[in-house]
């Protein structure tokens, strides 16, 4: 059961400035401080790169999780494609759900300005447990929670970078 959540904002800034700002782990964590608890890239400079692995502690819709992933494609300042597995915990860790996730972070020039998008994908297992998780996800309005989580990040970058100009 595949879920795609697409978010985008228009931003008045240079693509390189947006890219460099968003790639800084401190700025990414600050983009959603209520739900981001740390981001680490397994690179010498702690910045994302082609084939770099990462770990992010976060919460989505009140469910805490750890996301471990890797960048499969990285084309600064236009496109980054990542995938990983998020382990979400409820009831003090007694219930754990591992959900494959991925995303495409993209910057595109348009007639209206620079379009910054982050499209996120969740792939619930095709099993009884996966269907139970998917049911809870839908019941808790999970798609909207993922949208709100991701959109908040993009709006933060827009707000921070447009005020710098």
C-alpha positions, -999 to +999 in steps of 0.1 A: +000+000+000+018+030-014+012+065-002+026+096-020+025+130-004+035+160-026+044+194-012+058+225-028+063+262-023+074+291-045+105+309-032+123+341-042+159+330-038+188+315-057+187+278-061+222+274-047+213+294-016+181+273-010+200+241-015+229+249+008+206+263+035+183+233+034+212+208+034+226+221+067+215+196+094+210+225+119+187+243+095+168+211+086+162+203+123+151+239+129+126+237+100+103+217+123+116+219+159+085+203+174+090+172+152+128+171+143+152+159+170+184+157+150+199+148+116+233+133+109+249+126+076+276+099+075+300+121+056+332+139+068+316+173+065+281+162+078+265+173+046+244+152+022+260+138-010+257+111-036+254+077-018+256+093+017+237+076+045+218+096+070+199+092+103+171+115+115+152+113+147+117+128+143+081+126+152+051+126+128+016+131+141+029+125+176+045+092+168+083+092+174+106+075+149+141+070+136+146+073+099+178+058+084+184+062+047+207+069+018+208+094-011+206+074-044+209+105-066+222+139-057+225+167-083+232+200-065+212+224-067+184+206-085+175+172-073+180+147-045+165+112-043+165+093-011+151+062+005+152+046+038+133+029+066+116+046+094+110+028+126+080+044+145+074+036+181+042+037+203+035+028+239+071+035+250+085+013+222+064-017+229+048-014+195+072-008+166+065-003+129+091-003+102+079+016+071+100+019+039+100+056+029+116+077+003+115+111-012+124+135-040+137+170-031+136+192-061+143+228-071+128+240-105+128+274-121+094+285-132+079+317-146+066+325-111+098+318-093+118+289-079+096+259-070+109+240-040+092+206-036+097+176-014+076+146-024+076+119+002+066+082-002+056+056+023+053+019+013+033-001+038+041-038+037+017-060+018+010-082+049-016-084+076+006-062+098+010-038+070-027-035+065-032-029+102-006-002+101-022+013+070-056+013+086-042+031+117-024+056+094-056+064+075-077+065+107-052+090+122-053+112+091-017+102+084-016+116+049-025+150+062+000+147+090+028+138+066+018+167+043+017+192+073+051+179+085+068+183+051+051+215+041+062+231+074+098+224+064+094+241+030+076+271+044+105+275+070+131+276+042+110+301+022+105+323+052+142+322+063+156+328+028+132+354+016+139+376+047+177+374+040+174+391+006 
